[in-house]
Amino acid sequence: MQFLADIIKRLNEENKITIEDLYKLKESEVIQIIEKSRYNEIFNKWKHATQIKTSKTEPKNVYYVHQGVKTRYIEPLCQGQRMSKACKIANKMISNNLAYKMDNYVYLDFDFN
């Protein structure tokens, strides 16, 4: 999503799209504006990407984001107990989820400058 926001920001700076357009146009119309712009090639690379890459250090000459992410989960009640207490499998899955760290840089292999 950050990638789309960055493209739209640049199109706005180039007077190709206005803030008002974002309220009035359909999503498909905004996509058409992107596809007719000079960002069409990298937009298509993003659209057809099948994997992202991660790095602990800041990548160079590629499009990347580095955003802190909070891990969230819902632990339902099961017969008056939290699921992690009632089921060992659920407890392990919740522990794995909470242990997952997303403090790497996430990037695609193309330059967006």
C-alpha positions in Angstrom: 0.0 0.0 0.0 2.9 2.4 0.7 4.1 1.9 -2.8 0.7 3.0 -4.3 0.7 6.0 -1.9 4.2 7.0 -3.1 3.1 6.8 -6.7 0.0 8.9 -6.1 2.0 11.4 -4.1 4.4 11.8 -7.0 1.5 12.1 -9.5 0.0 14.8 -7.3 3.3 16.7 -7.2 3.4 16.5 -11.1 -0.2 17.8 -11.2 -1.4 14.5 -12.9 -3.9 13.8 -10.1 -5.5 15.9 -7.4 -6.6 15.2 -3.9 -10.1 15.9 -5.0 -9.7 13.2 -7.7 -9.0 10.7 -5.0 -12.4 11.3 -3.5 -14.3 11.5 -6.8 -12.7 8.8 -9.0 -13.2 5.1 -8.9 -10.2 3.0 -7.9 -10.1 1.7 -11.5 -9.9 5.2 -12.8 -7.0 6.0 -10.4 -5.2 2.8 -11.6 -5.7 4.0 -15.2 -4.0 7.3 -14.4 -1.1 5.4 -12.9 -0.9 3.0 -16.0 -0.9 6.0 -18.3 1.9 7.7 -16.3 5.6 7.4 -16.4 5.3 5.0 -13.5 3.5 2.3 -15.5 6.6 0.1 -15.8 7.4 -0.1 -12.1 3.7 -0.3 -11.3 3.4 -3.4 -13.4 6.5 -4.9 -11.7 4.9 -4.3 -8.4 1.5 -5.6 -9.6 3.1 -8.9 -10.8 5.6 -9.4 -8.0 5.3 -12.8 -6.5 7.7 -12.3 -3.6 9.3 -9.6 -1.5 12.8 -9.5 -0.1 13.9 -8.6 3.4 17.1 -7.2 4.8 18.4 -6.3 8.2 20.3 -3.4 6.6 19.0 -0.6 4.5 18.9 -1.7 0.8 20.4 0.5 -1.8 19.0 1.4 -5.3 15.7 -0.4 -4.7 12.2 0.5 -3.5 11.9 -0.4 0.2 9.9 0.4 3.3 10.8 0.0 6.9 7.8 0.3 9.2 7.4 -1.0 12.7 4.5 -3.4 13.0 2.7 -4.4 16.1 1.8 -8.1 16.3 -1.9 -8.5 17.0 -4.1 -11.5 17.7 -7.4 -12.4 19.1 -7.5 -15.1 21.7 -11.0 -16.4 22.0 -12.6 -18.0 25.0 -13.2 -21.8 24.8 -15.4 -23.2 27.5 -14.6 -20.4 29.8 -10.8 -20.5 29.2 -8.6 -18.7 26.9 -7.6 -20.8 23.9 -3.9 -20.8 24.8 -4.8 -22.5 28.1 -7.3 -25.0 26.6 -5.2 -26.1 23.6 -1.4 -26.8 23.3 -1.5 -26.3 19.5 -3.2 -22.9 19.9 -0.7 -21.9 22.6 2.2 -22.8 20.3 0.7 -20.9 17.4 0.1 -17.8 19.5 3.6 -17.9 20.9 5.1 -18.2 17.4 3.0 -15.3 16.3 4.1 -13.1 19.1 7.8 -14.1 18.6 7.7 -13.0 14.9 9.7 -9.8 14.4 9.0 -7.5 11.5 11.8 -5.0 12.0 13.6 -5.8 8.7 13.5 -3.6 5.6 11.1 -5.0 3.0 11.9 -4.3 -0.6 11.3 -5.0 -4.3 14.2 -5.2 -6.7 13.6 -2.0 -8.7 14.7 1.6 -8.3 11.9 4.2 -7.7 14.0 7.3 -7.7 
